[in-house]
Amino acid sequence: MRRRAIVVVAYEGVRLLDVTAPVEVFATAAGLGGSYTVRVCSPTGQAVRTSAGLRLQVDGAVDRVGQVHTLVVPGSPDLPRSPWPPGLAGAVEELAGRAERVASVCTGAFVLAGAGLLEGRRATTHWRHAALLARLHPGVRVQADAIYVRDGRVLTSAGVSAGLDVSLAMVEEDEGSDLAREVARDLVVFLQRPGGQSQFSVASRTFRPRQDVLRPVLDAVAADPAADHGAAALASRAGVSTRHLARLFRERLGTTPAAHVEAVRLEAARALLEAGESVTGAARRCGLGSDESLRRVFWRHLGLTPSAYRERFATARRCP
């Protein structure tokens, strides 16, 4: 069987984990029977200093790379705004032109965008830089909250550890779910997160002022997602009308009361499924009610069914 050549481009200031996460995933997959070879190259062929200060040895120069199945472009804390390291742009453009698949980790998406590879495509990057990516490259449809996004042959992923997620997704695509799960178990990654999953929990991405009429509402929803959180009940808890409550949610949180409640219930359902709860039990305990309601919410937000989500986690959870 033809082995897929994975090429990771390293450069001065690259983030160490952005490089090593994909390397570990594909190298581990190869050790478990996957058809991969993995090379780390730099524009000059010389070792590079990472953002952590460590020197990283490489396998050679980019211009000596032969076959390329998957090109991986890691990110750097300085990449969005600083001048790019010499030779990086040209190296990525040349290799991407020959690769069957191209992926970025974190701010590596800026290099792909600069090379025109994201024009007209959906993409993501580290949450801190998503707005800048959208501003600098208006032709890119930035999904700021996704773990990773695939659009055609191009995959982009969120910050740092998301390099594991996107790499596991590529292994699953190439070699099947069984090998991807084995890699996850070997690396003690407890969950292969779907790409549409948010980079953050609902609570951590929701603005929560200390003194605000919305605070008791948000606290009540988080404390008991399965309770009655209809518009009238939430408005009563806040001491305002339903119309005023909707206005407050829109102005202060950028969402609606119903959408916020659904997001919290989805997060609760995920936690229940991860803990071994049945689909029916998770639907009831999170407040979504029925299996079908839970399925619709999972599919809309995560692109997979509750049973598939539960199976992935339960399998990856059994680590040696």
C-alpha positions in Angstrom: 0.0 0.0 0.0 1.2 3.5 -0.9 2.3 5.3 2.2 0.9 8.8 2.7 3.7 11.4 3.1 2.9 13.9 5.9 5.0 17.0 5.7 5.0 19.5 8.6 6.6 22.8 7.9 8.6 24.3 10.8 10.0 27.8 10.8 11.5 30.4 13.2 9.1 31.2 16.1 6.8 28.2 15.4 4.8 27.0 18.3 6.3 23.7 19.5 3.0 21.9 20.2 1.6 23.0 16.9 4.4 20.9 15.3 4.6 18.0 17.7 0.8 17.3 18.0 0.3 16.3 14.3 3.7 14.5 14.3 2.7 12.4 17.3 -0.7 11.6 15.9 0.6 10.5 12.5 3.7 8.8 13.8 1.6 6.9 16.4 -0.8 5.9 13.6 2.1 4.6 11.5 3.3 2.6 14.5 -0.1 1.0 14.8 -0.3 0.0 11.2 -1.3 3.2 9.4 0.3 4.0 6.0 2.2 7.1 6.9 5.6 8.6 6.7 6.2 11.8 8.6 8.8 14.5 7.9 9.4 17.9 9.5 11.0 20.4 7.1 12.1 24.0 7.3 12.5 26.6 4.5 16.3 26.4 4.8 16.8 22.8 6.1 18.3 24.2 9.3 17.0 23.7 12.8 14.6 26.4 14.0 14.0 28.0 17.4 10.4 27.6 18.5 8.4 30.1 20.4 9.2 28.2 23.6 12.9 28.8 23.0 13.7 25.2 22.2 15.7 24.3 19.1 13.9 21.9 16.8 15.8 19.7 14.5 14.3 19.0 11.1 14.6 16.4 8.4 15.7 18.7 5.7 14.8 21.6 3.5 11.4 22.2 1.9 12.9 22.2 -1.6 14.2 18.6 -1.0 10.7 17.3 -0.3 9.5 14.7 -2.8 6.0 13.4 -2.6 3.5 15.2 -0.4 0.1 13.7 0.5 -0.7 16.1 3.4 0.9 19.4 4.1 0.6 20.6 7.7 1.3 24.3 8.5 1.7 25.0 12.2 1.1 28.4 13.8 3.1 30.9 15.8 2.2 33.5 18.4 3.8 36.2 16.1 2.4 35.0 12.8 -0.8 37.0 12.5 0.9 40.4 12.5 4.7 40.1 12.3 6.5 39.7 9.0 6.6 36.0 8.1 9.9 34.2 8.4 11.9 34.2 5.1 10.9 31.5 2.7 7.7 30.4 4.5 5.2 31.8 2.1 6.9 30.4 -1.0 7.4 27.0 0.7 3.8 26.6 1.6 2.6 27.7 -1.8 4.9 25.3 -3.6 4.1 22.3 -1.4 0.4 23.0 -1.3 0.3 22.9 -5.0 1.5 19.3 -5.0 -0.4 18.1 -1.9 -3.6 16.1 -1.9 -4.6 17.7 1.4 -3.6 20.8 3.3 -4.1 21.5 7.0 -3.2 24.3 9.4 -2.9 24.4 13.2 -3.8 27.6 15.0 -2.5 30.7 13.3 -1.1 28.6 10.4 -4.4 29.5 8.8 -3.0 33.0 8.1 -0.3 31.4 5.9 -3.0 29.4 4.1 -5.1 32.5 3.6 -2.1 34.5 2.4 -1.4 31.8 -0.2 -5.0 32.1 -1.4 -5.9 28.6 -0.2 -8.8 29.7 1.9 -10.5 32.1 -0.5 -14.2 31.3 -0.6 -13.8 28.6 2.0 -14.9 28.1 5.5 -12.0 28.1 8.0 -11.1 28.6 11.7 -8.1 29.6 13.8 -7.3 30.4 17.4 -10.2 32.2 18.9 -7.9 35.2 19.8 -7.1 35.8 16.2 -10.3 34.8 14.4 -11.6 38.4 14.0 -8.2 39.5 12.6 -8.3 36.6 10.0 -11.8 37.7 8.9 -10.7 41.3 8.6 -7.5 40.7 6.7 -9.1 38.1 4.4 -12.7 39.0 3.8 -13.0 36.2 1.3 -12.6 33.6 4.0 -15.8 32.5 5.9 -14.3 32.4 9.4 -16.0 30.1 11.9 -14.5 31.6 15.0 -15.7 29.0 17.5 -15.0 25.7 15.8 -12.4 23.1 16.9 -11.6 22.4 13.2 -13.2 23.0 9.8 -12.9 21.0 6.6 -13.7 22.6 3.3 -12.7 20.5 0.3 -9.1 19.4 0.6 -8.3 22.1 3.2 -8.6 21.7 6.9 -8.0 24.5 9.5 -8.0 24.0 13.2 -8.2 26.1 16.4 -5.4 26.8 18.8 -2.7 24.5 20.0 -4.3 21.3 21.2 -6.8 21.4 18.3 -3.9 20.1 16.2 -4.6 16.7 17.9 -8.2 16.9 16.9 -7.7 17.7 13.3 -4.9 15.1 12.9 -7.1 12.4 14.5 -9.9 13.4 12.1 -7.5 13.0 9.1 -6.4 9.6 10.4 -10.0 8.5 10.8 -10.7 9.7 7.2 -7.7 7.8 5.9 -7.6 4.6 7.9 -11.0 4.4 9.6 -12.4 5.0 13.1 -10.8 2.0 14.7 -7.2 3.1 14.1 -8.1 6.7 15.0 -9.5 5.5 18.3 -6.4 3.4 19.0 -4.2 6.5 18.4 -6.4 8.5 20.8 -6.1 5.8 23.4 -2.3 5.6 23.0 -2.0 9.3 23.4 -4.5 9.3 26.3 -6.8 11.7 24.5 -10.1 10.9 26.1 -12.3 12.3 23.4 -12.0 12.8 19.7 -13.9 16.1 19.6 -16.0 16.7 16.5 -15.0 19.7 14.5 -18.2 21.7 15.1 -17.7 21.6 18.8 -17.1 24.9 20.4 -13.5 25.8 21.5 -15.0 26.8 25.0 -17.7 25.8 27.4 -20.9 27.8 27.3 -20.1 29.3 30.7 -16.5 30.3 29.8 -17.6 32.1 26.6 -20.6 33.9 28.1 -20.0 37.4 29.5 -21.2 37.4 33.2 -21.2 40.8 34.8 -21.3 40.8 38.6 -24.2 43.2 38.8 -26.7 42.5 36.1 -30.4 41.4 35.8 -29.2 38.6 33.5 -26.9 37.0 36.1 -29.6 35.1 38.1 -31.1 33.9 34.8 -27.7 32.6 33.6 -27.0 31.0 36.9 -30.4 29.3 37.0 -30.0 27.8 33.5 -26.5 26.6 34.3 -27.5 25.1 37.7 -30.4 23.1 36.3 -30.6 22.8 32.5 -33.7 20.5 32.6 -35.8 23.0 34.5 -38.5 25.2 32.9 -36.5 27.9 31.0 -39.2 29.1 28.7 -39.3 32.8 27.9 -41.9 33.6 30.5 -40.1 31.7 33.3 -36.8 33.4 32.5 -38.3 36.8 32.2 -40.0 36.3 35.6 -36.7 35.3 37.2 -35.1 38.5 35.8 -38.1 40.7 36.8 -38.5 42.0 33.3 -40.9 41.4 30.3 -40.1 38.7 27.8 -39.5 41.4 25.2 -37.1 43.3 27.4 -35.3 40.0 28.3 -34.8 39.2 24.6 -33.4 42.7 24.1 -31.0 42.2 27.0 -29.8 38.9 25.6 -29.3 40.4 22.1 -27.4 43.5 23.4 -25.3 41.9 26.1 -24.7 38.3 24.9 -25.3 38.5 21.2 -27.8 35.6 21.3 -31.4 34.8 22.2 -32.7 33.3 25.5 -33.8 30.1 23.6 -30.4 29.7 21.9 -28.5 30.1 25.1 -30.7 27.5 26.9 -30.2 25.1 24.0 -26.4 25.6 24.1 -26.4 24.9 27.9 -28.6 21.8 27.5 -26.4 20.5 24.6 -23.3 20.9 26.8 -25.1 19.1 29.7 -26.1 16.3 27.3 -22.5 15.9 26.1 -21.3 15.5 29.7 -24.0 13.0 30.5 -23.2 10.9 27.4 -19.5 11.1 28.2 -20.2 9.7 31.7 -22.0 6.7 30.2 -25.7 7.9 30.3 -28.0 6.5 27.6 -29.2 8.7 24.8 -32.7 8.6 26.3 -31.5 9.4 29.8 -29.3 12.2 28.5 -32.2 13.8 26.6 -34.4 13.7 29.6 -31.9 14.9 32.2 -30.5 17.8 30.1 -34.0 19.1 29.4 -34.2 18.4 25.7 -36.9 15.8 26.4 -36.9 13.2 23.6 -34.3 11.3 21.7 -35.4 13.0 18.5 -35.0 16.5 20.0 -31.5 15.6 21.2 -30.6 14.1 17.8 -31.7 17.3 16.0 -29.7 19.5 18.3 -26.6 17.4 18.1 -26.7 17.2 14.4 -27.3 21.0 14.0 -24.4 21.9 16.3 -21.9 19.0 16.1 -22.7 17.3 12.8 -23.1 13.8 14.4 -25.7 11.9 16.3 -25.8 11.5 20.1 -25.2 7.7 19.8 -22.1 8.4 17.6 -20.8 10.9 20.1 -21.3 8.5 23.0 -19.6 5.7 21.1 -16.6 7.8 20.3 -16.1 8.9 23.9 -16.8 5.5 25.4 -14.3 3.8 23.1 -11.6 6.4 23.6 -12.1 6.5 27.3 -10.9 2.9 27.8 -7.2 3.7 27.9 -4.6 1.0 28.7 
